[in-house]
Amino acid sequence: MPERNFEGFAGISIAADAYGQEEDPCVLLIPSAGQSRRTWHEAAEALAAAGRYVVSIDLRGHGDSERPADGRYDLDAYVGDLCSILAKLSSRPVIVGASLGGWIATAALGEGGPDIASGLVLVDSPPRIDPDKAREVGQMLRSYAERRGDSIDFDPHTFEGMDLEDIEERLAKAASALKLPTLIVRGAQSELSSLESIKELTVAIADAEAVEIEGAGHLVATEQAEAFNAVLLEFLERRIPREPPEYQAGSDSRTLRDALGCFATGVTVVTTAAPDGTPVGLTANSFTSVSLEPEILLVCLAKTASCLSAFDAAEHFAVNVLHIGQQPLSNRFAMKGEDRFAETDWESWSTGAPIIKGTLASFECEKYQMQDVGDHVILLGKVSRVRFEPRRDPLLYFRGKYRRLHFA
Ligand SMILES: Cc1cc2nc3c(=O)[nH]c(=O)nc-3n(C[C@H](O)[C@H](O)[C@H](O)COP(=O)(O)O)c2cc1C
């Protein structure tokens, strides 16, 4: 079982197990406070056998995930962790969250927009809970884990960052913003949730259905693992089936991006000199050759790019095509807060546009045209000079990941 590590909120390390094939539709499993990712082991295996790619995480401060030095265990920090993980997954997952895990998912999806997940399963996780019961359940989780022998290390401070009243209000609001297919599961003998709180939640979420599982309490996913797995699989097959994803005009932009990501590209760094001579640049894979006579190429730049004004003002720019060893360079020019040129070996030729040394190819261009299209501008250049390296392999980009050439 391969282990994955994610960078969470403020850079803390989040441990995860992965099951199944990464190309398959993803299910992300989030345990409750006081539990470990191993809680989900049986569910994860059942899901992988049914053709899902499963990522099962430890919450911050739990198991193999890092204990944050700043002691942050508030809902915002947990939500920040989840959003960082979602950004790294190759497809929009169905999120299954138990108890606190469900709260985190509700807040992230209700407040962050519908595009970041394809479905939601909330396991005994209503916004409204009785604070006294919550304390009891905290104790219970701990002794349950100890009894099962999969007791995990967790930071005892994890329960300190939550103001339950604030959370109830926040989660109720987030739940009413949810539009994605949602399954609400309750252990019929739950120590924490009431039937009324589950009914309220089912009414609040536009596309929700609820199921009660007999013979189980708050820890329904482990206490009645087989019944829980059956309910989960049935819901997934019916509501989020394993079909090739489809995009239709006007639906979510993440699916469109995933579709566009099926087109494999190389990776370039596009550079220019700002009016005061400072070199600027960004990573771009939207590079295309346009015409040989005259010799024209293009790149598309997001209007949000901080260096757009420099390209707007410049008369020249360069497109530097990266080789397989230049992934760190690509990252540097795609990340905020990096001094991009300080650690980059570069020179300029006749136009002053920064040319990165040691690339696969560098195209020096005179600006030909700049065309405003939607949320991007198309920057067209007339090539004045090119240097290229015929022997190295390119750095490739496909389905949101760097790749290398391989010939069978
Ligand atoms: C592989 C890859 C390809 C990218 N392609 C483009 C692109 O074609 N156009 C673009 O505007 N941003 C693209 N980006 C994103 C920018 O590099 C990134 O947003 C960068 O931080 C923008 O520069 P800024 O921080 O100065 O705003 C790409 C990022 C990566 C990792």
The ligand as an SDF file (V2000), in Angstrom:
LIG
                    3D

 31 33  0  0  0  0  0  0  0  0999 V2000
    2.8620   23.4050  -16.1820 C   0  0  0  0  0  0  0  0  0  0  0  0
    2.2760   24.7830  -16.0060 C   0  0  0  0  0  0  0  0  0  0  0  0
    1.7610   25.4500  -17.0830 C   0  0  0  0  0  0  0  0  0  0  0  0
    1.2410   26.7380  -16.9540 C   0  0  0  0  0  0  0  0  0  0  0  0
    0.7810   27.3910  -18.0460 N   0  0  0  0  0  0  0  0  0  0  0  0
    0.3370   28.6740  -17.9580 C   0  0  0  0  0  0  0  0  0  0  0  0
   -0.0480   29.3930  -19.1210 C   0  0  0  0  0  0  0  0  0  0  0  0
    0.0030   28.9010  -20.2300 O   0  0  0  0  0  0  0  0  0  0  0  0
   -0.4630   30.6780  -18.9610 N   0  0  0  0  0  0  0  0  0  0  0  0
   -0.5310   31.2630  -17.7270 C   0  0  0  0  0  0  0  0  0  0  0  0
   -0.9200   32.4380  -17.6450 O   0  0  0  0  0  0  0  0  0  0  0  0
   -0.1910   30.5970  -16.5850 N   0  0  0  0  0  0  0  0  0  0  0  0
    0.2650   29.3240  -16.6920 C   0  0  0  0  0  0  0  0  0  0  0  0
    0.6540   28.6420  -15.5790 N   0  0  0  0  0  0  0  0  0  0  0  0
    0.4940   29.2720  -14.2570 C   0  0  0  0  0  0  0  0  0  0  0  0
    1.5740   30.3040  -13.9690 C   0  0  0  0  0  0  0  0  0  0  0  0
    2.8710   29.8150  -14.1850 O   0  0  0  0  0  0  0  0  0  0  0  0
    1.4570   30.7510  -12.5050 C   0  0  0  0  0  0  0  0  0  0  0  0
    0.1320   31.1410  -12.2340 O   0  0  0  0  0  0  0  0  0  0  0  0
    2.3900   31.8720  -12.1750 C   0  0  0  0  0  0  0  0  0  0  0  0
    2.5060   31.9480  -10.7540 O   0  0  0  0  0  0  0  0  0  0  0  0
    1.8960   33.2160  -12.6990 C   0  0  0  0  0  0  0  0  0  0  0  0
    2.8550   34.2220  -12.4530 O   0  0  0  0  0  0  0  0  0  0  0  0
    2.7060   35.3190  -11.3060 P   0  0  0  0  0  0  0  0  0  0  0  0
    2.9130   34.5480  -10.0160 O   0  0  0  0  0  0  0  0  0  0  0  0
    3.8030   36.2650  -11.5650 O   0  0  0  0  0  0  0  0  0  0  0  0
    1.3350   35.8670  -11.4010 O   0  0  0  0  0  0  0  0  0  0  0  0
    1.2060   27.3570  -15.6910 C   0  0  0  0  0  0  0  0  0  0  0  0
    1.7160   26.6690  -14.5750 C   0  0  0  0  0  0  0  0  0  0  0  0
    2.2560   25.3940  -14.7310 C   0  0  0  0  0  0  0  0  0  0  0  0
    2.8260   24.6840  -13.5370 C   0  0  0  0  0  0  0  0  0  0  0  0
  1  2  1  0
  2  3  1  0
  2 30  2  0
  3  4  2  0
  4  5  1  0
  4 28  1  0
  5  6  2  0
  6  7  1  0
  6 13  1  0
  7  8  2  0
  7  9  1  0
  9 10  1  0
 10 11  2  0
 10 12  1  0
 12 13  2  0
 13 14  1  0
 14 15  1  0
 14 28  1  0
 15 16  1  0
 16 17  1  0
 16 18  1  0
 18 19  1  0
 18 20  1  0
 20 21  1  0
 20 22  1  0
 22 23  1  0
 23 24  1  0
 24 25  2  0
 24 26  1  0
 24 27  1  0
 28 29  2  0
 29 30  1  0
 30 31  1  0
M  END
$$$$
